[in-house]
Amino acid sequence: MFNFTQIATSIIFTGGIFDIEKLVFLLLALLSGYSALKHLFHDPEKAIRTDINVKTLDPEEYGFVYEMVNDLCNKIETPAPVLLFHPHPTANMAACRTSCIILYAGIFKYLNKEELRAMLAHELVHIKEQHIKKRLQFQVASVIITYMLQFFRIVFLRGISGTTQGMIIYAVVAVLMSVISSFGLTFLLQRMCRAQELEADSFSVLANKDVDSAVSGIKKLNGNMEFTPSQERWRPHPSTSKRVAKIEEIAKTFAPS
């Protein structure tokens, strides 16, 4: 009678027969990998446009926005993005992986023109520095690392789980791998996002040189968003006070106009 577990543990070296567990695992890994890569290389602008409410920002009604963006693009040295409009009343705007910014209707009622310009500069830095693409690449890498860890656990460690000591080692390693994949990678991703937000704040203020509008715009959109150090570790945005402090630090390097 074949011991399929032992045969499966030798597959990397001998190309032996798959057991059912490994076969299911590899199928799921392939599907997840395909999903991750498809997510990385899809066209986000096309995905956004599938929402019937999203339209190109009207250049006649919002010509002043196009003027702001063109002027900021010259200063930041990046091509002008596609500007999209969503009629939802929320006060928000967001950059896409490629050259695209979506503006929600509420942003025009909530921010004055100077604040709007400051927030546009922030999003343009996200686009120039390819922040969204880098986040997606990290997420894809996280998927690959997670499955590599699980593959190692199944292929190399199942063979030792027949003894009490082996079961303990197997359980400890399984827990450690779960912690790494579930918490460690998430922690690193959120840390990356916070660093990108501060970088966008810094470069946008250097380009726009309007500290007051940048600070008031952040406070209006984010409110008094404050976290303890332990809370902030798991959030993609820094505390409002930390962002304001960074902007004020950058402001010392130039004389605001």
QUIDA-V799960 format. One record per residue. RES is the residue in one small letter. PSI is psi in whole degrees, 0 to 359 (* if undefined). Layout:
BEGIN
res={RES	RES}
psi={PSI	PSI}
END
This chain:
BEGIN
res={m	f	n	f	t	q	i	a	t	s	i	i	f	t	g	g	i	f	d	i	e	k	l	v	f	l	l	l	a	l	l	s	g	y	s	a	l	k	h	l	f	h	d	p	e	k	a	i	r	t	d	i	n	v	k	t	l	d	p	e	e	y	g	f	v	y	e	m	v	n	d	l	c	n	k	i	e	t	p	a	p	v	l	l	f	h	p	h	p	t	a	n	m	a	a	c	r	t	s	c	i	i	l	y	a	g	i	f	k	y	l	n	k	e	e	l	r	a	m	l	a	h	e	l	v	h	i	k	e	q	h	i	k	k	r	l	q	f	q	v	a	s	v	i	i	t	y	m	l	q	f	f	r	i	v	f	l	r	g	i	s	g	t	t	q	g	m	i	i	y	a	v	v	a	v	l	m	s	v	i	s	s	f	g	l	t	f	l	l	q	r	m	c	r	a	q	e	l	e	a	d	s	f	s	v	l	a	n	k	d	v	d	s	a	v	s	g	i	k	k	l	n	g	n	m	e	f	t	p	s	q	e	r	w	r	p	h	p	s	t	s	k	r	v	a	k	i	e	e	i	a	k	t	f	a	p	s}
psi={129	140	93	332	313	321	319	325	343	10	325	326	330	348	33	193	141	141	171	318	315	323	314	316	313	324	316	321	317	317	318	320	318	317	318	315	322	321	323	320	5	164	104	328	320	320	320	322	346	342	118	343	344	127	163	136	125	115	339	313	326	40	327	331	317	322	316	311	316	319	316	322	323	322	322	344	59	149	150	135	169	134	123	154	134	130	358	139	1	147	95	159	155	141	149	174	319	191	84	136	130	129	130	149	322	339	328	338	335	329	146	176	323	318	321	318	317	319	327	320	320	313	326	326	320	318	312	317	2	42	317	319	319	323	317	320	320	319	320	316	324	320	314	315	318	315	330	319	316	324	317	318	315	314	316	337	341	331	339	0	5	345	165	314	319	320	322	314	316	315	317	314	320	318	315	319	322	319	316	313	324	323	315	312	323	317	315	322	315	324	319	315	317	319	322	321	316	324	317	320	314	307	328	322	322	324	317	330	43	86	315	318	323	316	313	325	316	317	324	318	323	343	197	68	97	140	153	160	321	326	319	333	334	18	146	346	140	167	150	317	325	320	318	318	321	318	316	327	316	325	336	345	355	166	109	141	*}
END
